[in-house]
């Protein structure tokens, strides 16, 4: 069994993965509207848009796949918290006339040397 990762190291790895994700999404033509939108009820890692889509993106990374893929770590509770935060963001900013979507961006490998980046558009439905 591997030792527990200290919270500060986990936070730093999460921020590094979010930076990789933001850069990757920008290369795909998305504009980063907001990073780490947080309300008491939840958080959205990245809020991005292109001409037709407004996407709330959950970023997940795993240094190795011994315990499953990054995207497999998103459970119903996490989805509820993302959806609640997205609703707050939409109440403040509106949908900008775009289709709404909840995406996952999965990063395999350490953020400083990712082996693979997978964008999963519409990874879950939230009824927003």
N, C-alpha and C positions, 0 to 999 in steps of 0.2 A: 504494500500500500504506500502511495506517495505521500509526503508530508503536506499539510495544509498550506495553501498559499496565503501569506499575510494580506489583509485587506488593502493596504497601501499599494502593494505590488499588483494586486488584482485590478485596482482602480487604474493604475498606470497602464497596465496591459490593455484594459478596456478603452482608455483614451487613445492609445496608439492604434488600436484596431479601428476605432472610429475615424481617425485621421486617414488611414489607408482606405477605408470605405468612402469617405468624402472625396478623396482624390480620384478613386476609381469611378465613382458616379459622375464627377465633373468631366472626366474623359469620355463618358458615354453621353454627354450632352445635358446632364441635369444641372440645375442651379441649386446650390445649397441655400435654403432660406433660413434655417435655424439648426443649431446643434444643441443637444442636451436640453430640450424643452422639458422643464420639470414643474410639476404642481404636486400638491400633497398626495394626490391620488395615484400618481404615476409619472412616467418619463418616456419621451420619445428620443431616441438617439440622434436621428437626422430627419429633418423635414426638407424634402427636395421637390423640385418641379421641373417639368419641361413644357413644351407647348400645350400638351393636352392632359397631362397627369400631375396631380398633387399626391405625393407618396410620403407616408410615415414609415420610416425605415428602422428596423431593429437590427443592430449589428451584433453578430456573434462570432467568436473566434475560439479555436482550440489549437494548442501547440502540437498535439498529436491526436490520432483518432482511436486511441486505446479504449476510450469510454464513449464512443459514438461521434456523430458529426456535430458541428456547432449548431446547426439548425434544429437538431433533435432536442436541444435543451430548452426550447420555448414551450412552456406549458400553458394551460388555461388561465392560471392566475396572472402570469406575465402578460398574456394577451389582453386580459381585462384591464390591466394597469396601463398598457399602451393605448388602448381604445379610449379610456377615460381621459388620459392626457391629450389625445388627439381631439376629442370633443371640446376640451377647454381651448385648445389652439384655434379650432375652427370657429368657436363662439367669438373669439377675439379678432380673428383675421379673415374669416370667410373662406370659401373654397376657390375663389379667384376664377370661377367659371370653368374649372377643370374637373375631370373625373378623379374620384378619390380611390386610393389604394393603400393597402398595408403590405409592405415588402420586407423581406429578410435579406441581408447581405452576409453571407457566411464566408469566413476566412479560415482556411486550413494552413497551419504552420504559424510560427511566431510572426507578429505584425511587421517586424523589421525585415523578414524574409518570407513572405507568404508563398506557399506552394501553389495555392489555388484560391481564387475568389469566385464565389457563386452568387449571382443575383437571382432571387426568387420573387419575381413580381406577383403581387396578389397572393402571397403566401398564406394569408388567412383572411377570412371575411369577418367584418365587425358590424355590419348593419348600420354604418354611419351614413 
